[in-house]
Amino acid sequence: MHIGCGIGRIEKYLSKYVKECHGIDISETMIARAKQMVKEKNCFFHATDGQRLPFEDNSIDFVYSVLVFQHMPTKMFYKNLDEVKRVLKKGGKFIFQ
């Protein structure tokens, strides 16, 4: 899962190496563009602010985010961290900058 996916450039590239990839972005406009641009069947995009991720508990292997959290209010950042913890599988990886 990629938090702050924008128009899905990374998902388009990763799609050939993974079973599924999910892009998350707060902007519905960016998600709409990602869905138009990325036609790979294993790429999925979700508009959300991250305070409630659309995944079951312990269902995601890997979460990453680059240059996103610094733009969030502190409470939203902590809620995003809580959600990542909730959806991440035991032994899963979370990498962010």
C-alpha positions as CSV (number, residue, x, y, z in Angstrom):
1,M,0.0,0.0,0.0
2,H,1.3,3.4,-1.0
3,I,0.0,6.4,1.1
4,G,0.1,9.5,-1.0
5,C,0.1,7.8,-4.4
6,G,-1.0,10.8,-6.5
7,I,-1.7,9.7,-10.0
8,G,-0.3,6.2,-9.5
9,R,3.1,6.3,-11.2
10,I,4.7,3.9,-8.7
11,E,1.8,1.5,-8.8
12,K,1.9,1.3,-12.6
13,Y,5.6,0.3,-12.3
14,L,5.2,-2.1,-9.3
15,S,2.2,-3.9,-10.8
16,K,4.4,-6.3,-12.7
17,Y,6.3,-7.4,-9.5
18,V,3.5,-7.8,-7.0
19,K,0.2,-9.7,-6.7
20,E,-1.7,-6.5,-5.8
21,C,-0.9,-2.9,-5.1
22,H,-3.1,-0.3,-3.5
23,G,-2.7,3.5,-3.8
24,I,-4.1,5.8,-1.2
25,D,-4.5,9.5,-1.6
26,I,-6.6,12.2,0.1
27,S,-7.3,13.9,-3.3
28,E,-10.3,12.4,-5.1
29,T,-9.0,14.2,-8.2
30,M,-5.6,12.4,-8.0
31,I,-7.4,9.0,-7.5
32,A,-9.6,9.6,-10.5
33,R,-6.5,10.4,-12.6
34,A,-4.7,7.3,-11.3
35,K,-7.7,5.1,-12.2
36,Q,-7.6,6.6,-15.7
37,M,-3.9,6.3,-16.2
38,V,-3.2,2.9,-14.6
39,K,-5.1,0.1,-16.3
40,E,-3.3,-2.8,-14.7
41,K,-5.8,-5.2,-13.2
42,N,-3.9,-5.7,-10.0
43,C,-3.8,-1.9,-9.1
44,F,-6.4,-0.4,-6.9
45,F,-6.8,3.2,-5.8
46,H,-8.7,4.6,-2.8
47,A,-9.6,8.1,-1.9
48,T,-9.1,8.5,1.9
49,D,-7.4,10.7,4.4
50,G,-5.9,7.6,6.0
51,Q,-7.9,7.9,9.3
52,R,-9.9,4.9,8.2
53,L,-8.2,2.7,5.7
54,P,-10.4,0.4,3.6
55,F,-8.7,-2.8,4.5
56,E,-9.2,-5.6,7.0
57,D,-7.0,-6.0,10.1
58,N,-3.7,-7.7,9.4
59,S,-4.2,-7.8,5.6
60,I,-1.3,-5.7,4.1
61,D,2.3,-6.9,3.7
62,F,4.0,-3.6,3.0
63,V,3.2,0.0,3.5
64,Y,5.2,3.0,2.3
65,S,4.9,6.7,2.1
66,V,7.3,9.4,0.9
67,L,7.0,13.1,1.8
68,V,3.3,12.9,2.9
69,F,3.1,12.8,6.7
70,Q,4.8,16.2,7.2
71,H,1.9,17.8,5.5
72,M,-0.7,16.4,7.9
73,P,-1.9,17.9,11.2
74,T,-0.4,16.0,14.1
75,K,-3.6,14.2,15.1
76,M,-4.2,13.0,11.6
77,F,-0.6,11.7,11.4
78,Y,-1.1,9.7,14.6
79,K,-4.4,8.3,13.3
80,N,-2.7,7.3,10.1
81,L,0.0,5.5,12.1
82,D,-2.7,3.7,14.1
83,E,-4.4,2.6,10.9
84,V,-1.2,1.3,9.4
85,K,-0.6,-0.7,12.5
86,R,-4.1,-2.1,12.3
87,V,-3.9,-3.2,8.6
88,L,-0.2,-4.4,8.6
89,K,0.3,-8.1,8.9
90,K,2.5,-9.5,11.6
91,G,6.1,-9.2,10.3
92,G,5.0,-6.7,7.6
93,K,7.1,-3.7,6.8
94,F,6.2,0.0,7.0
95,I,8.7,2.5,5.5
96,F,8.1,6.2,5.5
97,Q,10.0,9.4,5.2
